[in-house]
Amino acid sequence: MAEASFAFDTLRSLLVERHSCRAFLPAPLARQEILRVLDAAQRTASWCNAQPWQVYIASGPRLERLRKALQAAATDAPAPDLPWPRAYNGVYRERRRACAMDLYAAVGIAEGDRAASARQASENFRLFGAPHLAIVTADEALGTYGAVDCGAYVANFLTAAQALGIAAIPQAAVAAHPAVLRAHLDIPQDRRIVCGISFGTADASHPANGFRTARAPTGDCVVWVGEDDAAGD
């Protein structure tokens, strides 16, 4: 039991401490460090053990060309392979807005300053200065289940990176321009682009890395059904 408790406490600490990094130092990571993250994430559970993810890692000059192309495409109409949310309603809208307001407060953007908030949003396409980008893709034929599996892969990638002191941020924004990603990374048409993950070493001095998102109480997100539903009363 003591070993299980230690393992749980370690995992929980990683989940609590992990945050989305929005400013990176330019120095690249060693290939072996990246491989350790990838090897751990490869243990992700998937439907029928299909392991549908295929991950494209961009670094160096290739990434710099992609970064410039994404910045140039930033004002183009989004055309993601997977549909974006139709709407954020109710509490989901509140949480999304709170995240944005906390970020803006951290970097000194006044509420209602649309020009400054647009500049901050454009950092997505600069990849926040990260020296590495992972593009996570799924097999087209697997549809929703392939995307679900890739979501689990992304979560495990982030947790493994945190365990090694590697900063990361999952990004839907880069998936808005799949044609750009395919052209620069040779991603075939039968792969559906799920999201990107920018990663590297955090710039700890940058104010964008000084805020943390809140989490809803567990009870707000769980519905107990059955004879144990009143166990906490």
N, C-alpha and C positions, 0 to 999 in steps of 0.2 A: 504493500500500500504506500509505503514511503516513496518508493521509486515512481509509482504512478502519480502521486501528488507532486513530486518534483517536476516530472515531465509536463503535467498540466500547468503548473505555475509558470514554467518556462514558456510554454506555448501562449498562455494568456498574456504574459509580459510582452512577447513579440507582437501580439495583436494590438495591445494597448499602445505600445510605443511607436508602431508603424504609422507613418503619415505620408501624404502625397507631397513629394518634394517639388517645389516650383522655382528652384534656382540651383544650378549645378556648377561645380568647378570643371574647367575644360579638360583636365588630365584624364586620359583613358584608363580603364581598369585592365588588369592583366587577363589574358585569355583564360587562364586557369580559374580565376575567380568567377568569371562568367559561366564557365562550364560547371562549376559546383552548383550554382543556382539552377542551371538548366537540368542537371542530373537529379536534383531534388524535386523540381517541378514535374519531371517526367513520371514520378510516382503517383500523379494525380489519378483518382478514380474516374472512370468514364463508362458510359452506357455500353454494355457488352464488351468492355475492354477495347473499344474501337480506337481509343487514343487519337482522335481526329485532328488534333492540332498539328500544324506545321508552322514553325516560327522562323522568321527572316530577321537576322541580326545585322544592322547597318552600323558601321563605324568609319572613322577616318575620312578620306576625301570623298568616298561614295556617300557618306552621310551628309557631308557639307553640301554636296550638290543637291541632295534630296531636301535638305533644310531650306535652301534657297528656293527650290521649286515649290515647296509647300507654302512658303511665305508669299510667293507670287500668286498662288492659287487661293489665298486666304479669303479674298472677296468674291470668289466664284460661288455659284449656287451649290450647296451641299448635294452630293449624290451617293450616299453610303450604300454598300452592298446590303446591309441589314437595316430595316426601317428604324428610325429613331423613335423615341416615345411620342405618342400622339399628343399627350398633354401631361403636365404635372398638376394634379388636383389635390385640394385639401392639404393634409399634413405633408404630403410629398412636395408640394409647392412651397410650403413654409420652410421645410428643411433645406430645400435647394436655395431659397433666398437667403436663409441664415448663413449658409456656407459662403455665398458670394459676398454678403455684407461683412462677414468676419475677415475674409481675404482682403477686401478693399480697405477695411480699417487698418489692417496690418501694414499695408503698403502706402497708406496715406491718401487714399482716394475718397473724396467727399461723396456722400450720397447724392445721386443725380448728376454727377460729372460723367457724362456719357463718353466724352473724348478719352478721358483717362481710363475708364473701364474698358473701352475698346482696345486701347493700347495693351492693357493687361491681358485681355482675351487673346490678342495677337501673339502673346508669348507661347501659346499652345503650338503655333506653327514654327516657332523658333526652337521648339522642343525644350524650352526653358534652359537652353545652353547645354543640354546633356551630351556627353561624348558617345552615347550608345542609344540605339533605338531598336526595340523588338517589335515586329509586326506579327500579331497572332492571327492565323487564318484557320478556317475549317473547311472540310470537304463540302462542296455545294449540295451533294445528294443527301447529306445527313440533316439538312434543315435546322429546325429549332434545337434538336438534341445535340447536334454538333456544336452550336453556339453555347448551349448550356455547359457542355464539357469544357469548352475553351474558357468560360467564365471561372470554372473551378481551377483550371490551369493557371489563369492570371492570379487568382488569390494565392495559390501556393507559390508561384514565382515571387510575389511581393513578400510573402512571409519568409521564404528562404533568403531573399536579398536582405531583409531586415536582420536576420540572424547573423549575416556576414558583415553587417555595417554598411551595406550598399543601399543608397537612396534610390527611390523609384517613384514613378507616377503613371497610373494607367490613363490612357487618353482616347476618348471617343473622337475628339476633334480631328485627329489625323485621318481617321477612317472616313471622313467626309469627302475625301478626294482620292478614291481608289485608283483612278486612272493614273494619277501622279505616282502613287506607290508602285503600281504594276510596271510602269515605264522605267522606274529607277531601280527596282529590286527584282525584276524579272519574275513577278508573281503571275502564275497562269490564271486564265479566266475561270477555271473550275474550282478555284479557291475563293472562299468568301472571307473578306477582310473583316475581322471582328473588332479589333482595337489595336492601339499601339501601347508600348510601355517604354517611356524614356527612363534611362537609369545611368547611374554613375556615382560620384561623390558629392554629397550635399555641400552647398555654400552656406555654412552655418551662420554667417554674418548677415545674410540677406533677409530683410524683414518679411518676405513672402514665406519664409520657412519658420516664422515665429508664431504662427497660429495653428490651432488644432480644431478639427471638427468635433462636434458633440455626437453622442449616440443616444438614441431613444432608450428609455427603460425597457428591459426585456419584456415586461408585462404588456407593453404597448404593441408588441409584435408577435405575441404568442397567444393562441387560443387553446385552452385545455378542454378536451372533450372526453367524457366518460366518467367512471366512478372516482377518479382522482382529481376531477376538475376543481374541487373545493378543498384540496389538501392544504392549501395555504391559509385557509380561514381559521 
